[in-house]
Amino acid sequence: MSLSDREKTVVALWRQWRKNMRDLNDGWFPYYDSGKQIHLFFEYLQADQPHLLDMPRMDPYQQVKAWVLQDLEI
């Protein structure tokens, strides 16, 4: 999987995960800062989509964080 395909997949999963978290709102999620949300999303990826984090010569957490932060700016 190319890096750009991986980015598109991760961003799509981020948007869906965030929507699901809002729908399951227990009153806390909207108050989490973006850093906490990204950390929880990364844990989700580690557990459910570990193949997306297989990026040689890159720090997967920092890469996912950059993609998500870029998406949040849109």
C-alpha positions as CSV (number, residue, x, y, z in Angstrom):
1,M,0.0,0.0,0.0
2,S,1.4,3.4,-1.0
3,L,1.8,6.1,1.6
4,S,-0.8,8.3,-0.1
5,D,-3.3,5.3,-0.1
6,R,-2.5,4.7,3.5
7,E,-3.1,8.4,4.3
8,K,-6.5,8.3,2.6
9,T,-7.5,5.2,4.5
10,V,-6.3,6.5,7.8
11,V,-8.1,9.8,7.3
12,A,-11.4,8.1,6.3
13,L,-11.1,5.8,9.4
14,W,-10.4,8.9,11.5
15,R,-13.6,10.6,10.3
16,Q,-15.7,7.5,10.8
17,W,-14.2,6.8,14.2
18,R,-14.8,10.4,15.3
19,K,-18.4,10.3,14.2
20,N,-18.9,7.0,16.0
21,M,-17.4,8.4,19.2
22,R,-19.8,11.4,19.0
23,D,-22.7,9.1,18.4
24,L,-21.8,7.0,21.4
25,N,-21.3,10.2,23.4
26,D,-21.0,9.6,27.1
27,G,-20.6,13.2,27.7
28,W,-16.8,13.2,27.7
29,F,-15.7,12.8,24.1
30,P,-16.5,16.3,22.9
31,Y,-14.4,17.7,25.7
32,Y,-11.3,15.7,24.9
33,D,-8.7,17.9,23.3
34,S,-7.5,16.9,19.8
35,G,-4.3,15.4,21.3
36,K,-6.3,13.0,23.5
37,Q,-8.6,12.1,20.5
38,I,-5.6,11.4,18.3
39,H,-4.0,9.2,21.0
40,L,-7.3,7.2,21.4
41,F,-7.6,6.9,17.6
42,F,-4.0,5.6,17.4
43,E,-4.8,3.0,20.0
44,Y,-7.8,1.9,17.9
45,L,-5.5,1.6,14.8
46,Q,-3.0,-0.5,16.8
47,A,-5.8,-2.9,17.9
48,D,-7.9,-3.0,14.8
49,Q,-5.8,-1.9,11.8
50,P,-2.2,-2.6,12.7
51,H,-1.2,-3.1,9.0
52,L,-1.8,0.6,8.4
53,L,0.9,1.4,10.9
54,D,3.6,-0.6,9.1
55,M,5.7,2.3,7.8
56,P,9.4,1.5,7.7
57,R,11.7,4.4,8.5
58,M,8.8,6.4,9.9
59,D,7.3,7.0,13.3
60,P,3.8,5.7,12.7
61,Y,2.3,7.8,15.6
62,Q,3.8,11.0,14.4
63,Q,2.7,10.3,10.8
64,V,-0.9,9.5,11.8
65,K,-0.9,12.5,14.1
66,A,0.2,14.7,11.2
67,W,-2.4,13.3,8.8
68,V,-5.2,13.8,11.4
69,L,-4.1,17.3,12.3
70,Q,-4.0,18.2,8.6
71,D,-7.5,16.9,8.3
72,L,-8.7,18.9,11.3
73,E,-7.5,22.1,9.6
74,I,-9.9,21.5,6.6
